[in-house]
Amino acid sequence: MSSKFTTPLLFSSVIALGTLGFVACGESGGDGPIQPPNPQNSSSSVWVPPEPSENTAILFTNAEILSQSLNYVKFDGILRLELNDSSSVEDMDAAHFTKVTVNVVNVATGTLMGSAEFRDEQGNSLGNVLDVDALGRTTVDLGAYALQTNLDDPGYSACGDFKLMIFAEATDGYIESNKLDSIPFTRPEAKCKIPESSSSSEAAPTNPLDTMTVLFSTAYGKCINMATGEITQTETGDICFTRVDSKGKVNVSSATDIKFAIYDNLAREPKADDWGREWLPEDDHAQPTTDDFLYQESALQPTITDITKAGDVFFVAIAPNYQPSTGAGFYAFVILKNTTPDGNGDVELTLHFYKKK
């Protein structure tokens, strides 16, 4: 039986990648194979994708966006080696991944633009190449390496549709197996707008805020009435939390046209107001106010997906009748704690809210 690991192919041709429709051009008069550009090339470089093995033992599962905020897109996915057939590799005990390389490509132009990186457990950047050769792994969890792209990376010069290209390489000690996959994402048009002032973040005029903590279960509740703090069983409240899959993914939205954004405090100096679940405004000063929370009006959206994966951040919620002069219609909240999903994927959320006093 033929091996699922095959001899590596030269980069002598360019594969068609669905909607990307890349066309690569070599040097004028050159007869040699076209080589892929260095991952750090400028955004003007047309990306020549490496050619994967015709047969491969590498499997991609759940390659998708883990979460997206205004500034970052975080990715997930599991890479596995299919080793259930003893004749599919030369040495099953020696089979392992060697390297995973990621690049960001502009769909419209086929050029390298922006960047993506892996991070270690301490949050240090590992760059766009994950070297796992010495680890002997037959599984690589991309989410465990915090794979992400910074949408403010200076390498981005456009907005619109992009793809994270993932090239995985493995070996059994004799011959190699390679595979290419991609995850589409969008860089929002707000990133390409010229700021109207020196700061794109808006601070609400100072108005005092009350706090309340709510224990919310997606198994029993639908929304919260912000005037009373009451949890409703129907989707008619102000701020609604919806479990959308069996893995405990939760979206936040509104039945009263409130819009949401991740607060913008983290994007500016000083860091004294980088509030989170362990550092709340009332821990710093007696009376929380609306100007404790910065937000970008252009970032407001009807729904934020997978909020438990967004990290230790505050969400700002702005009602359609928001009155900056009084603070009416301004809300902010953070997830203090969330449980692991139960058998149905439902979770309990401990939510800390701020609203007009």
C-alpha positions as CSV (number, residue, x, y, z in Angstrom):
1,M,0.0,0.0,0.0
2,S,1.3,3.5,-0.8
3,S,2.4,5.7,2.0
4,K,0.4,8.8,3.0
5,F,3.8,10.3,3.6
6,T,5.3,11.2,0.2
7,T,8.6,12.5,-1.1
8,P,8.5,16.4,-0.9
9,L,7.6,18.1,-4.1
10,L,9.6,21.1,-5.5
11,F,8.0,24.5,-5.5
12,S,7.8,24.2,-9.3
13,S,4.2,25.0,-9.7
14,V,1.5,27.1,-8.1
15,I,-1.7,25.7,-6.7
16,A,-5.1,27.3,-7.2
17,L,-6.5,28.2,-3.9
18,G,-10.3,28.5,-4.6
19,T,-11.4,32.1,-4.5
20,L,-7.9,33.4,-3.9
21,G,-7.1,32.9,-7.6
22,F,-3.3,33.7,-7.2
23,V,-1.2,34.1,-10.3
24,A,2.6,34.1,-9.6
25,C,5.1,35.6,-11.9
26,G,8.8,34.7,-11.9
27,E,11.8,36.9,-12.9
28,S,11.9,37.8,-16.5
29,G,13.7,35.1,-18.5
30,G,14.1,32.8,-15.4
31,D,13.9,29.1,-16.0
32,G,14.1,27.8,-12.4
33,P,11.3,27.0,-10.1
34,I,9.4,29.9,-8.5
35,Q,10.4,30.1,-4.8
36,P,7.9,31.3,-2.1
37,P,8.9,34.8,-0.8
38,N,10.2,35.2,2.7
39,P,7.3,35.5,5.2
40,Q,8.6,38.9,6.2
41,N,8.5,40.4,2.7
42,S,6.6,43.6,2.2
43,S,2.9,43.8,1.4
44,S,3.8,44.3,-2.3
45,S,5.1,40.7,-2.5
46,V,2.8,38.4,-4.5
47,W,2.5,35.2,-2.3
48,V,3.5,32.0,-4.0
49,P,2.0,29.2,-2.0
50,P,4.1,26.2,-1.2
51,E,2.9,23.0,-2.9
52,P,1.6,20.4,-0.5
53,S,2.1,16.7,-0.9
54,E,-0.2,15.0,-3.4
55,N,-1.0,12.5,-0.6
56,T,-0.8,13.6,3.0
57,A,-1.2,12.1,6.4
58,I,-2.0,15.6,7.9
59,L,-5.5,16.4,8.9
60,F,-6.9,19.9,9.7
61,T,-10.0,20.0,12.0
62,N,-11.9,23.0,13.3
63,A,-9.7,25.5,11.5
64,E,-11.7,28.7,12.3
65,I,-11.7,32.1,14.0
66,L,-11.6,31.6,17.7
67,S,-12.5,35.2,18.5
68,Q,-12.3,38.7,16.9
69,S,-12.1,42.1,18.5
70,L,-11.5,45.5,17.0
71,N,-7.8,45.0,17.1
72,Y,-7.1,41.3,17.0
73,V,-8.3,38.1,15.3
74,K,-7.5,34.9,17.1
75,F,-7.5,31.5,15.4
76,D,-8.1,27.9,16.4
77,G,-7.6,24.5,14.8
78,I,-6.2,21.1,15.4
79,L,-3.5,19.4,13.2
80,R,-3.3,15.7,13.4
81,L,-1.3,12.9,11.8
82,E,-3.5,10.1,10.5
83,L,-1.7,7.0,11.8
84,N,-4.4,4.4,11.9
85,D,-2.9,2.3,9.1
86,S,0.3,0.6,9.9
87,S,1.3,0.6,6.2
88,S,0.8,4.3,5.7
89,V,4.1,5.4,7.2
90,E,7.6,4.0,7.2
91,D,8.0,4.3,11.0
92,M,4.9,5.0,13.0
93,D,6.8,5.7,16.2
94,A,9.0,8.3,14.5
95,A,6.2,10.1,12.7
96,H,5.7,13.7,14.0
97,F,5.1,17.3,13.0
98,T,8.2,19.4,12.2
99,K,7.0,22.9,11.5
100,V,3.9,25.0,11.0
101,T,4.2,28.3,9.1
102,V,1.5,31.0,8.8
103,N,1.2,33.9,6.5
104,V,-1.6,36.5,5.9
105,V,-2.7,37.1,2.3
106,N,-4.9,39.8,0.9
107,V,-7.6,38.0,-1.1
108,A,-8.1,40.8,-3.6
109,T,-4.5,41.2,-4.6
110,G,-2.9,37.9,-3.7
111,T,-0.1,39.7,-1.8
112,L,1.4,39.2,1.7
113,M,-0.1,41.8,4.0
114,G,-0.1,42.2,7.8
115,S,1.3,39.3,9.8
116,A,0.4,36.5,12.1
117,E,2.2,35.0,15.0
118,F,2.2,32.2,17.6
119,R,2.7,33.0,21.3
120,D,4.1,30.9,24.2
121,E,2.4,30.4,27.6
122,Q,4.0,33.6,28.8
123,G,2.6,35.6,25.9
124,N,6.0,36.0,24.2
125,S,5.9,36.1,20.4
126,L,7.2,33.0,18.6
127,G,6.9,34.6,15.1
128,N,5.1,33.1,12.2
129,V,6.9,29.8,12.2
130,L,6.2,27.2,14.9
131,D,9.1,24.8,15.3
132,V,7.9,21.6,16.8
133,D,10.4,19.2,15.3
134,A,12.1,18.3,18.6
135,L,8.8,17.7,20.4
136,G,7.8,14.6,18.5
137,R,4.2,15.6,18.4
138,T,1.5,13.9,16.2
139,T,-1.0,16.7,17.2
140,V,-0.6,20.5,17.2
141,D,-3.3,22.7,18.8
142,L,-3.1,26.1,17.1
143,G,-5.3,27.7,19.8
144,A,-2.9,26.6,22.5
145,Y,-0.2,28.8,20.9
146,A,-2.5,31.8,20.8
147,L,-2.3,32.1,17.0
148,Q,-3.4,35.6,16.1
149,T,-3.1,38.6,13.8
150,N,-2.9,42.2,15.0
151,L,-5.2,44.2,12.8
152,D,-3.2,47.4,13.6
153,D,0.0,45.8,12.3
154,P,1.8,48.3,10.1
155,G,2.1,45.6,7.4
156,Y,-1.6,46.1,6.7
157,S,-2.3,48.7,4.0
158,A,-5.9,47.7,3.1
159,C,-9.1,46.5,4.6
160,G,-11.4,43.8,3.4
161,D,-11.1,40.0,2.9
162,F,-7.9,38.2,4.0
163,K,-6.9,34.6,4.5
164,L,-4.6,33.1,7.1
165,M,-2.6,30.5,5.2
166,I,-1.4,27.6,7.3
167,F,1.3,25.3,5.9
168,A,2.0,22.2,8.1
169,E,5.0,19.9,7.6
170,A,5.6,16.4,9.1
171,T,8.0,13.5,8.7
172,D,8.3,9.9,9.7
173,G,12.1,10.1,9.6
174,Y,12.4,9.0,6.0
175,I,9.9,10.9,3.9
176,E,7.8,14.0,4.4
177,S,4.2,15.0,4.4
178,N,2.9,18.6,3.8
179,K,-0.5,20.2,3.7
180,L,-1.9,23.8,3.2
181,D,-5.1,25.1,4.6
182,S,-6.6,28.6,5.2
183,I,-8.9,30.5,7.5
184,P,-10.8,33.5,6.0
185,F,-11.2,36.7,8.1
186,T,-12.1,40.4,7.5
187,R,-10.1,43.5,8.4
188,P,-13.0,46.0,9.0
189,E,-13.2,49.2,7.0
190,A,-13.0,51.2,10.2
191,K,-9.2,50.4,10.2
192,C,-8.8,52.3,7.0
193,K,-10.7,55.5,7.9
194,I,-8.7,58.6,8.7
195,P,-9.4,59.6,12.3
196,E,-11.4,62.8,12.7
197,S,-9.3,63.8,15.7
198,S,-6.0,62.9,17.3
199,S,-7.7,60.2,19.2
200,S,-10.1,57.7,17.8
201,S,-11.3,56.6,21.2
202,E,-14.3,58.4,22.7
203,A,-14.6,58.9,26.5
204,A,-18.2,59.5,27.7
205,P,-18.7,62.7,29.7
206,T,-18.3,62.1,33.4
207,N,-21.5,60.6,34.9
208,P,-21.6,58.3,38.0
209,L,-22.4,54.7,37.5
210,D,-24.1,52.1,39.7
211,T,-22.8,48.5,39.7
212,M,-24.6,45.2,39.9
213,T,-23.5,41.6,39.7
214,V,-25.7,39.0,37.9
215,L,-25.4,35.3,37.8
216,F,-26.7,34.3,34.4
217,S,-27.2,30.8,33.0
218,T,-27.7,30.3,29.3
219,A,-29.8,27.2,30.2
220,Y,-32.5,29.3,31.9
221,G,-32.2,32.9,30.9
222,K,-32.3,34.8,27.6
223,C,-31.8,38.5,28.4
224,I,-31.3,41.0,31.2
225,N,-33.6,44.0,31.7
226,M,-31.0,46.7,32.6
227,A,-33.5,49.0,34.4
228,T,-34.3,46.3,37.0
229,G,-31.5,43.7,36.6
230,E,-34.2,41.1,36.0
231,I,-33.3,38.0,33.9
232,T,-36.0,37.3,31.3
233,Q,-36.9,34.0,29.8
234,T,-37.7,35.5,26.4
235,E,-35.5,37.4,24.0
236,T,-37.0,40.7,24.8
237,G,-34.5,42.2,27.2
238,D,-31.8,44.8,26.8
239,I,-28.6,42.6,26.9
240,C,-29.0,39.0,25.7
241,F,-26.6,36.1,26.1
242,T,-27.1,33.2,23.7
243,R,-25.4,29.9,23.7
244,V,-24.9,29.0,20.0
245,D,-23.2,25.6,20.0
246,S,-22.4,22.5,22.1
247,K,-19.0,23.9,23.1
248,G,-20.3,26.7,25.2
249,K,-19.8,29.5,22.6
250,V,-21.8,32.5,23.7
251,N,-22.8,35.6,21.8
252,V,-24.0,38.9,23.2
253,S,-26.7,40.9,21.4
254,S,-29.8,43.0,22.2
255,A,-33.5,43.0,21.6
256,T,-33.7,46.8,22.1
257,D,-31.1,47.8,19.5
258,I,-28.2,48.3,22.0
259,K,-24.8,48.0,20.2
260,F,-21.6,46.6,21.7
261,A,-17.8,47.1,21.5
262,I,-14.8,45.9,23.4
263,Y,-13.5,48.8,25.4
264,D,-10.6,50.7,24.0
265,N,-8.7,51.4,27.2
266,L,-6.0,48.8,26.3
267,A,-5.1,50.8,23.2
268,R,-3.8,53.8,25.0
269,E,-1.4,55.0,27.7
270,P,-1.3,55.1,30.7
271,K,-2.2,51.5,31.7
272,A,-3.7,52.5,35.0
273,D,-7.2,52.1,33.6
274,D,-6.8,48.7,31.9
275,W,-9.7,47.4,33.9
276,G,-10.4,43.7,34.0
277,R,-12.0,41.1,36.3
278,E,-9.1,41.5,38.8
279,W,-8.9,45.3,38.6
280,L,-12.2,47.1,38.6
281,P,-12.8,50.9,38.6
282,E,-14.1,50.8,42.2
283,D,-10.8,49.2,43.2
284,D,-9.1,52.4,42.1
285,H,-11.5,55.1,43.1
286,A,-14.8,55.3,45.1
287,Q,-17.2,56.2,42.3
288,P,-17.1,54.5,38.8
289,T,-18.1,56.9,36.0
290,T,-18.8,56.7,32.4
291,D,-15.4,58.2,31.4
292,D,-13.7,55.1,33.0
293,F,-14.5,53.4,29.7
294,L,-13.2,54.4,26.3
295,Y,-14.8,53.0,23.1
296,Q,-14.7,53.6,19.4
297,E,-18.1,54.5,17.9
298,S,-17.0,52.8,14.7
299,A,-16.5,49.6,16.5
300,L,-20.1,49.3,17.9
301,Q,-21.9,46.4,16.4
302,P,-25.2,44.5,17.1
303,T,-23.6,41.3,18.1
304,I,-20.2,40.2,19.5
305,T,-19.5,36.5,19.0
306,D,-17.8,34.1,21.4
307,I,-17.5,36.6,24.2
308,T,-15.9,34.2,26.7
309,K,-12.9,33.8,24.3
310,A,-12.3,37.5,24.0
311,G,-10.2,37.5,27.1
312,D,-10.2,39.6,30.3
313,V,-11.9,42.7,28.7
314,F,-14.8,45.0,29.3
315,F,-17.6,45.3,26.9
316,V,-19.3,48.7,26.4
317,A,-22.9,48.8,25.4
318,I,-24.6,51.9,24.0
319,A,-28.4,52.2,23.7
320,P,-29.9,54.0,20.7
321,N,-31.3,56.7,23.1
322,Y,-27.9,57.2,24.8
323,Q,-27.6,60.7,26.3
324,P,-24.0,61.7,26.9
325,S,-25.0,64.6,29.1
326,T,-26.7,62.3,31.6
327,G,-25.2,58.9,31.0
328,A,-28.6,57.3,30.3
329,G,-28.2,54.4,27.9
330,F,-24.6,53.7,28.7
331,Y,-23.5,50.3,30.1
332,A,-20.3,48.4,30.6
333,F,-19.7,44.9,31.8
334,V,-17.1,42.2,32.3
335,I,-17.3,38.5,32.8
336,L,-16.0,37.8,36.3
337,K,-16.3,34.0,35.9
338,N,-17.7,31.4,33.5
339,T,-18.2,27.7,34.0
340,T,-17.2,25.0,31.6
341,P,-20.0,24.0,29.3
342,D,-22.4,21.3,30.5
343,G,-23.7,18.4,28.4
344,N,-25.8,20.7,26.3
345,G,-23.1,23.4,26.0
346,D,-24.8,25.8,28.4
347,V,-22.7,27.9,30.8
348,E,-23.1,30.1,33.8
349,L,-21.7,33.6,33.6
350,T,-21.0,35.8,36.6
351,L,-21.4,39.3,35.1
352,H,-20.4,42.6,36.6
353,F,-22.3,45.6,35.2
354,Y,-22.1,49.4,35.3
355,K,-25.1,51.5,34.4
356,K,-26.4,55.0,35.0
357,K,-26.7,55.9,38.7
